[in-house]
Amino acid sequence: MSTPEIKQGYVPGVIGRIAELHISYYYPNWNFGSYFESKVARDVADFMDRYDKARDGLWTVIENGRIQGAIAIDGLDADNLGAHLRWFIVGEDLQGQGLGNRLMDLAMRFCRDKDYNGVYLWTFAGLNAARHLYEKAGFKLVKERTGRQWGTEVNEQRFELNL
């Protein structure tokens, strides 16, 4: 076993692997299905098609040559809406090792270096470990609603961080 490392920017296989990590967690735990998997894959692919390292950030956790975690900052509408934190996940085998904290720190440092005024994310109630990391980074819950943006009805939550 090698020590996990974090790489910035595009890594071959990142689109499919981010989708796989998400469905591998969200299907057994939340019954998210094909709609969710294809949405994640499409959204990550769209992001990578327009990826601009001057405004966007992507970090992946690599262990033994395989992507085992990720976080992204989508800066496309940062001037108007704030930067969008997306696809934050660490594979279950690597959870509890501080990698989520490291990914979050890198993403927030990137946003501060870019002088973004704020960052937001959408998640849903029940993801307590992730919520802990968001709140530790300074995010505040600003909106809750019942919704189906991921294909399954959940209590969606919007968190924001003013920088």
matplotlib code that plots the C-alpha trace (Angstrom):
import matplotlib.pyplot as plt

x = [0.0, 1.3, 0.6, -2.3, -1.2, -3.2, -2.9, -4.2, -5.8, -6.8, -5.9, -6.8, -9.9, -11.2, -14.6, -15.6, -13.9, -15.7, -19.0, -18.0, -17.0, -20.3, -22.6, -20.6, -21.5, -24.9, -26.6, -26.2, -26.6, -29.3, -30.7, -29.6, -29.6, -28.8, -30.2, -27.7, -24.8, -25.3, -25.9, -22.6, -20.8, -22.3, -21.7, -18.0, -17.5, -19.0, -16.8, -13.7, -14.6, -14.5, -11.9, -9.7, -7.0, -7.1, -10.6, -11.4, -9.8, -9.7, -7.9, -7.9, -6.7, -4.5, -3.6, -1.8, -2.4, -6.2, -8.4, -9.9, -11.3, -11.9, -13.1, -13.7, -14.2, -16.2, -15.4, -17.5, -20.0, -17.9, -18.2, -22.1, -23.0, -19.8, -17.5, -19.3, -17.8, -18.6, -18.0, -16.4, -15.9, -13.3, -13.5, -14.8, -11.5, -9.6, -12.1, -10.9, -7.3, -7.7, -7.9, -11.3, -9.8, -6.8, -9.0, -11.2, -8.2, -6.8, -10.1, -10.6, -7.0, -7.6, -10.8, -9.0, -6.0, -8.5, -10.1, -13.5, -16.1, -17.8, -18.3, -21.5, -22.5, -25.6, -25.9, -28.7, -29.6, -28.0, -24.5, -23.2, -19.5, -19.4, -21.5, -19.0, -16.2, -18.2, -19.0, -15.4, -14.3, -16.8, -19.8, -23.2, -26.5, -28.6, -31.4, -33.3, -36.0, -37.4, -36.1, -35.1, -32.1, -30.2, -33.2, -34.3, -36.4, -34.2, -34.0, -31.6, -29.4, -27.4, -24.3, -22.4, -19.1, -18.3, -14.6]
y = [0.0, 3.4, 6.6, 8.5, 11.7, 14.6, 15.8, 19.1, 19.3, 16.8, 13.1, 10.5, 8.7, 11.4, 11.8, 8.2, 7.7, 10.6, 9.2, 5.7, 6.9, 8.8, 5.9, 3.4, 5.4, 6.9, 3.9, 1.5, 4.2, 6.5, 4.5, 7.0, 5.3, 5.7, 9.2, 10.3, 8.5, 9.8, 13.4, 13.3, 11.9, 14.6, 17.4, 16.4, 16.0, 19.4, 20.9, 19.3, 20.5, 24.1, 23.6, 26.7, 26.5, 30.3, 30.0, 26.3, 23.9, 20.1, 17.9, 14.1, 11.7, 9.0, 5.7, 3.0, 4.7, 4.9, 7.9, 7.5, 10.9, 14.3, 17.9, 20.6, 24.4, 25.6, 29.2, 29.8, 32.1, 33.0, 36.8, 36.6, 33.5, 32.6, 29.7, 26.3, 23.5, 20.2, 16.4, 16.3, 12.6, 10.3, 6.6, 4.7, 2.8, 6.1, 7.9, 9.0, 9.7, 13.4, 13.4, 15.2, 18.0, 18.2, 18.4, 21.1, 23.1, 23.1, 24.1, 26.9, 28.2, 28.2, 30.3, 32.8, 33.0, 33.8, 36.5, 34.9, 36.6, 33.3, 29.6, 27.6, 24.0, 21.9, 18.7, 17.0, 16.2, 13.1, 13.4, 14.2, 13.6, 15.9, 18.5, 18.5, 19.2, 22.0, 23.6, 23.2, 25.2, 27.9, 27.1, 28.0, 26.3, 29.0, 27.1, 23.8, 22.4, 19.2, 18.4, 15.9, 17.5, 14.1, 12.0, 10.9, 13.1, 14.4, 17.4, 19.5, 21.9, 24.9, 25.9, 29.2, 30.6, 34.3, 34.9]
z = [0.0, -0.9, 1.0, -0.6, -2.5, -3.7, -7.2, -8.7, -12.1, -14.7, -14.0, -16.7, -15.7, -13.3, -15.0, -14.7, -11.4, -9.7, -11.0, -9.8, -6.3, -6.0, -7.1, -5.0, -1.9, -2.7, -4.2, -1.2, 1.4, -0.2, -3.1, -5.7, -9.1, -12.7, -12.9, -10.2, -11.7, -15.2, -13.8, -12.0, -15.0, -17.3, -14.9, -14.3, -18.1, -18.8, -16.1, -17.5, -21.1, -19.9, -17.1, -16.7, -14.1, -13.7, -12.2, -11.5, -9.1, -9.1, -6.6, -6.5, -3.9, -5.6, -3.8, -5.7, -9.0, -8.5, -7.8, -4.3, -3.6, -5.1, -4.6, -7.2, -7.2, -10.2, -10.7, -13.8, -12.1, -9.0, -9.7, -9.5, -7.5, -5.7, -6.4, -6.4, -4.3, -6.1, -6.0, -2.6, -1.8, -0.2, -0.8, 2.3, 2.7, 3.2, 5.4, 8.8, 7.7, 7.4, 3.6, 3.6, 5.7, 3.4, 0.3, 1.9, 3.0, -0.6, -2.1, 0.4, 0.0, -3.8, -3.4, -1.1, -3.5, -6.3, -4.2, -4.5, -2.3, -1.3, -1.9, -1.9, -2.2, -2.3, -0.3, 1.6, 5.2, 6.7, 5.4, 8.9, 8.4, 5.3, 7.1, 9.9, 7.5, 5.8, 9.2, 10.3, 7.2, 8.1, 5.9, 7.2, 6.3, 4.6, 2.9, 3.1, 0.8, -0.3, -3.8, -6.4, -8.1, -7.7, -8.8, -5.4, -3.0, -0.1, 2.1, 0.1, 1.9, 0.6, 2.6, 2.0, 3.2, 2.9, 2.3]

ax = plt.figure().add_subplot(projection="3d")
ax.plot(x, y, z, "-o")
ax.set_aspect("equal")
plt.show()
